[in-house]
Structure formats: structure tokens, C-alpha cells
């Protein structure tokens, strides 16, 4: 079942920063590289490069591997990567979760051996200073509805709503579980 995407912000999307000489894309791998092989994140990364960034000289492409950059804390490192790189495109691949109230993406932290939640509030906060033009959330339940109208974060009832609330012009997200290949 499909639902209509509603833009929660007012006015035009934010202009690109003055320093935007080339398109910057940040590809975030939030899952465990071996245990979550069924996500096929490597195939998705290759497809993304082949279709979105075919002329490499015109793009600045960076990969954030949550499992490989755990020193100092995966969340602190990802926040720093977003703030310093200021991507025009943010592409997340991994797991998403939604319990009816608190949506989150999961970041695998190898130093702790566990998945940490990247909450809707954090996503909005981290993206707000320099919102990407496009956010792609290839993870389950990243565009779910709040279970009740009076949910504590009804305005941010999904990860996609959080990205739009940060000023992102376009969000691609999933309403249900994802099965199959990239």
C-alpha cells in the first residue's frame, strides 16, 4: 500500500552552499559487513556509483563504514563526517526500526559489538545546519507513521519526516520491511 509524501516544511528548499563546486555524496553503511551480507550493501554502493556518479571528476564521493570507524564512537564519527563533508546526497544502507513511537536507523559499532540507534531527532539535528538536497534511506520502516496522533514525536514520526524537517528537498524511504537484493 502506498501513501502520499507530504512536505512538512514551508517555502523553497534551501539553496546549495557557496562552496558547492562539485556534487558531494556520502554513502553510509550502517550494517555489519559480514552478518548482514543479505543487505547487499556492496552491490548497492557499486550501483550508486555507476548511476549517480558516472563521471567521477564531477563528484566528491565518500563512504562512511560504521563498522570500520568505531574509534571515538560511531555516532560521533558519523556526525563529524556529515558536518565536515556537507553532502548534497546522503545515502544510508542498513537496518531501520520503528516501534510505533521512536524511529531509528541502526549503526553497527564494532568496538561495542552492537547496533546503536541513530534517532530521528539526531538525524534532524545533524542535517539541519547544511541539509542535503537528497536523502536516500534504504532501510526497513524509515517512512512509517506514528502509532497514535499524540505520540511523543508525532512531528518526527519517521526518519523521512526528520530529514524533511531538517530542510532536505527530497527523501526516498521505505514504509515496510525490505526483502531481496539491492
N, C-alpha and C positions, 0 to 999 in steps of 0.2 A: 504494500500500500504506500502511495506517495503523498507527501504533503507539500504545500507551497512554502518556499523560502521567504521569510519576511525580513526585510532590512530594518533593524532596530534603531539605527542612527538617523540623525537629521542631516539634511544638506548633502553636498557633494562629497565624494571620498577625498581623503587628504591628498595633497599634491606630493609628488616624489621629492625627496630631499635634493638640494642643490648639488650635492656630491655624487649624484646618481649618474655617472658617466657610463656605467655598464650595468646590466641587469645582474643582481646578486640573488642566488638561490641557495638556501640552506636545507639540506636533506637530513632529517633527524631519524636515526634508527634507535627506537626505544626498547626494542625487544632483545632477548637473549639470542646471540648469534647462532647457537647450535640447537638448544632446546626448542626454539621457535622457528625452526627451518621451514615449517609448513607455511609460514607467512610469506616466504619467498622474497624477502627484502632486497636481496642482491639483484634478482631479476627486475624488481621494480625500480631499483636505482639505475640499472642499465637502461631500462625503457625510458625513464625520466630524462636521462642524459641524451638519449637518441632522439627523443621527440621535442623536448622543451629547450634543450641546449645544444642543437646540432652544430652550430658554429661557435665552437669553444672560445674563440678570441673575443667574442662579444659578451661573454658571460663570466661571472665570477661564481664558481660553484664550490661549496664546502660541504663536507659530510661530518655530522656530529654523531659519533657512535657512543651511546650512553654507557655501554658495557666496557668500552676501552678507555674512557676518560674519568674514571671514578675517583682519582686522587683529588682531594679537596671537596668532594661531594658532587655527584652527578647533577643535581639541581642547580647548584651554584655555578658549575661549569657551563651548563646549558644557558642559564640566564646571561652569563658573561658573553657567550657566543652570539646570542641574539642581540644584546646591547651593542657589542663592538662590530659585528658584521652588518647589522641592519638590513636583513634580507628583504627583497621585494617579493620573493616567493619562499614560503615556509612549507615544507612537505614533511609530514610526520608519518612514519610507518611503524606499527607495533600494536599494542593492545589498548583498548579503551574499555571503560566500565561506567556503568550508571546504575545506581541502586534506587532510583526514584527521587533522590534528593541531591546527592553530591556526585556530579560527573567528574571524571578524571581520565587522563591518559596515563599509561604506565611506563616508567623509565627503569630499566634494569640496571641496578648498581652492583657491579661485580665485587667491589670491596665489601659490601654488606651481604652479597648473595641473595638479594631480594629485589622485588619490584617496588618502586616508590611512586606514590600518586603525584601527578602534575595536574593540579586542580584547575577548575575553570577560573577561579579568582586569580591564581598565579598566571595563567595564560593571558588573561586580560591585562593584568598589571605589567607583565614583561613586554607585551606587544604595544601597549598604549603610547610610549614615547616616540616610536618610529614604526607605525603599523605596516606590515607587509601589504602589498596590493592583493596578493592571493595566498590563502592558506588551504592546504590540502591535508585532510585528516583521514588517512587510510587506516582506520582502526574501528572496531565494533562500537556501536552505540554512541557516536560522537555528535549526533544530532537528535537526541531523544528529548521527549517532553517531560516536564516536571510531573510527578505523580499527582500532585494537588496544586491548585491555584495559589495556595498560601505557603508553598514550600519556601524554606528559608532563603533560597537563591532563585526565586521564580524568574527574575530578570535574566539570570545566567543559568537557565535550565539545561544548557548543553554546552559542550565545548565549542560548537559552531557559533552559538549566541555570544559566547565570551569573546571570540575572535572578532565578530562583527561589532560588539560593544567597544572593542579596542580601536576601531576605526578601519578595519580591514574591509576592502571593497568587495571581495569575492571569497566565499568559503565553499569547499567541496567536502562533505562529511557523509557519514553513514548512519541510518536510522536503526538498523538491526545488526545482527551478527553477520560477519563476512565469512563465507566459505569458498574455498577454491584458491586459484592461483592469482598472482599479481596481474 
